[in-house]
Amino acid sequence: MATKIRLQRHGKKGKPFYHVVVADSRAPRDGKFIERLGSYNPNTNPATIVLDFDRALYWMNVGAQPTDTARAILSYKGVLYKKHLEGGVKKGAFDETQLEEKFAKWLEEKTAKIEGKKTGLVQSKEEAKKAALAAEAKKNAEKAAALAAKNAPVVEETEAEAPADAPEATAEDAASTEETEG
């Protein structure tokens, strides 16, 4: 029987959630399977992957063929690298202790890279929040200044502010214009 390691889709429309399973290659995508190895949630950033490492390695050694996405997940978790290193031990290139050292070193680098991405995402989120608050404060200050200018009382011109070359109107001039008009 030809077996495949593949994804089984679950979740609602637009929010997929997958189970990583070993199934007969003739079985339908969401149909009968042999064993469930883990889960994959692409909705989170970074994607959440839970995998039974030992069982996945067992199925790879037995001859189960992963699909493209399942291969990427197994590679991300290090199953393919461990299988590769085990092949080197079988050929006599190095021994078990070197295998464990190489895999532990790779695993440390991988976890450091993942943690770096997580902290980078948190920092960028905080920076975006600070920028949004600063923009909002600036906008509120502009609105307050516009409102203050609108509600300020209108200042009337006084004689001191009147232009010097304008003729001054006196009470006598006003009385003389009334007599001529009427």
FENCORWO-V727523 format. One record per backbone hydrogen bond with DSSP energy under -0.5 kcal/mol. NH is the residue of the N-H (numbers start at 1). CO is the residue of the C=O. E is the energy in kcal/mol with one decimal. If there is no record, write none. Layout:
NH,CO,E
NH,CO,E
This chain:
3,1,-0.5
4,23,-2.9
5,65,-1.7
6,4,-0.7
6,21,-2.5
8,19,-2.5
9,7,-0.5
10,17,-2.9
15,12,-2.0
17,10,-2.3
18,40,-2.7
19,8,-2.2
20,38,-2.1
21,6,-2.9
21,19,-0.7
22,35,-3.0
23,4,-2.6
23,21,-0.5
25,2,-2.7
27,24,-1.5
31,28,-1.6
34,22,-3.1
35,22,-1.5
37,20,-3.1
37,35,-0.6
38,20,-1.5
39,50,-2.6
40,18,-2.7
41,48,-3.1
42,40,-0.6
44,41,-0.8
48,41,-2.1
49,47,-0.6
50,39,-2.4
52,37,-2.6
53,51,-1.3
56,52,-2.3
57,53,-2.4
58,54,-2.3
59,55,-2.5
60,56,-2.0
61,57,-2.3
62,58,-1.9
63,59,-1.1
64,59,-2.7
65,3,-2.1
66,64,-0.5
67,5,-2.2
71,67,-2.7
72,68,-1.9
73,69,-2.1
74,70,-2.7
75,71,-2.4
76,72,-2.3
77,73,-2.0
78,74,-0.8
79,74,-2.0
80,74,-0.7
82,78,-2.2
83,79,-2.2
84,80,-2.2
85,81,-2.6
86,82,-2.5
87,83,-1.8
88,84,-1.4
89,85,-1.7
90,86,-2.2
91,87,-1.7
92,88,-0.7
92,89,-0.7
93,88,-2.4
94,88,-0.7
99,95,-1.9
100,96,-2.5
101,97,-2.2
102,98,-2.8
103,99,-2.6
104,100,-2.5
105,101,-2.4
106,102,-2.4
107,103,-2.5
108,104,-2.2
109,105,-2.1
110,106,-2.3
111,107,-2.5
112,108,-2.3
113,109,-2.1
114,110,-2.2
115,111,-2.6
116,112,-2.2
117,113,-1.9
118,114,-2.3
119,115,-2.7
120,116,-2.2
121,117,-2.3
122,118,-2.1
123,119,-2.6
124,120,-2.4
125,121,-1.9
126,122,-2.2
127,123,-2.6
128,124,-2.2
129,125,-1.9
130,126,-2.4
131,127,-2.5
132,128,-2.1
133,129,-2.2
134,130,-2.3
135,131,-2.4
136,132,-2.2
137,133,-2.4
138,134,-2.2
139,135,-2.3
140,136,-2.5
141,137,-2.1
142,138,-2.2
143,139,-2.2
144,140,-2.3
145,141,-2.3
146,142,-2.2
147,143,-2.4
148,144,-2.4
149,145,-2.1
150,146,-1.9
151,147,-2.2
152,148,-0.7
156,154,-0.5
161,158,-0.6
162,158,-1.0
166,163,-0.8
170,168,-0.5
174,170,-1.7
175,171,-2.0
176,172,-2.3
177,173,-1.8
178,174,-1.4
179,175,-1.7
180,176,-1.5
181,177,-1.3
182,178,-1.6
